[in-house]
Amino acid sequence: MSDDTTTQCLLFPEIFPKPVVAQFDQRQGSSDGGALLLKAADRRYGLIACLASCLHDERQTGKIDHTLEELLAQRVFAIACGYPDANDAARLGSDPIHKLLLGRDPVAGNDLASQPTLSRFENAIDTKELYRMSEALAASVIQRHVQRLRHRVRRVTIDLDPTDDPTHGAQQLSFFNGHYDTWCYLPVLGFVSFNDEPEQYLCAAVLRPGNVTAAVGAVGILRRLIGLIRHFLPGVRIRVRLDGGFAHPQVLDWLDAESNLEYVVAMAKNAVLKRKAKPAMRRARKLSRQSGQTEQVYDEGRYAARTWPQQRRVIIKAEVVRTEGKAPKDNPRFVITNMNQSPQWIYEQVYCQRGEIENRIKELHDLQIDRTSCSQFWANQFRVLLTAAAYVLMQELRLRAAHTNCARAQVWMLRERLLKLGARVLVSVRRVLVHLPASFPCLPTFRKVALALGALSG
């Protein structure tokens, strides 16, 4: 008897009043019943079809069992449901819900693609297709929210941020990064937000070698995103927020050369900036001694590094941090900007708002965007884009869950509350019937999201 056979039945003889037998024999059952919402979200978005249109199928027509769009959809839906590896296809191939998501008969339909097929698919994508897919992802996200907000978009904010992607094998272009103290890739992620909305929507995910600086590729990404925004929203005000790693002469010169563009870029402290901050730091120390609390004083000045062609406005936040049991600590911060508002407003109301990006990046790590275990670099870039597409669909679910207990839920919580549902699937001549638990605690939220995505109340 094989190991696989023996694990189909588990006995709990002494835990409950009667012996309990757990049998894994429900072939028409699935643990991802709520993933129907992902299909509904993609139907409204058109994201997977848009990404699939960027791919060219060079396989022999008569030997194709799974179209490129089906392979793409299988991977995106699986990642959203918590299965980031192609190896998971060995179990999910016959899952009725996952077959239904691809438009197949959930019971009698052919099984989904196997792990070897998915691995060949991931390694067959070339650089031109990846570029087109990246552009299609950004265009789809921007167009979706332009349609949602109609003519109410006054300002679009772009945020870029790098993150580490530790590697544990012989992946191509994996290098040691001294800042993160590990061998890694260094992907950069781009987000857009609209007006004063708190949500930042993922629109770019670019994998980079582990030994690059944060600013590498930033101008190209910004140029592409700003071009798309101006295409869909002519004349809209655009604001760019970047952390200190992007304070590179090439990036700043390009931002200055763009018309109708605001920017705030953090700047690492140096001896010159510290001297400029001295008067403000003295005032902050005096206030902190008087109050016994952490105090900030805002100031501004003009500054030019040696490689800059001109001086730029620098916002100074002179802060003295007091923590119980520790000596007061000076904490000066600097931001380069071309905006004209007061230093305090720019720092607190504009720059500090980008802190939410850390939560978005954490969610992407929860979806395992760092599962870049292919040996080829471009295959790993494709995996990053697959995870980005899954995250875009999850953000759509969260958007549709407005005014519910999932309105600000993290992605992993959305998955647990809305997607991870035990389901039994039955097929008749007229319809497919998905039985879900009557005791489902998040039924009101699930119902609201489903109706918002086009379901009808029955």
Secondary structure by P-SEA (a helix, b strand, c coil): ccccccccccccccccccbbbbbcccccccccccaaaaaaaaaaaaaaaaaaaacccccccccccccaaaaaaaaaaaaaaccccccccccccccaaaaaaaccccccccccccaaaaaaaaaaccaaaaaaaaaaaaaaaaaaaaaaacccccbbbbbbbbbbbbbccccccbbbbccccccbbbbbbbbbbcccccbbbbcbbbbbccccccccaaaaaaaaaaaaaaaaccccbbbbbbccccccaaaaaaaaacccccbbbbbcccaaaaaaaaaaaaaaaaaaaaaccbbbbbbcbbbbcccccbbbbbbbbbbbbbcccccbbbbbbbbbbcccccaaaaaacccccccaaaaaaaaaaaacccccccccaaaaaaaaaaaaaaaaaaaaaaaaacccccccccaaaaaaccccccbbbbbcccbbbbbccccccaaaaaaaaaaaaccccc
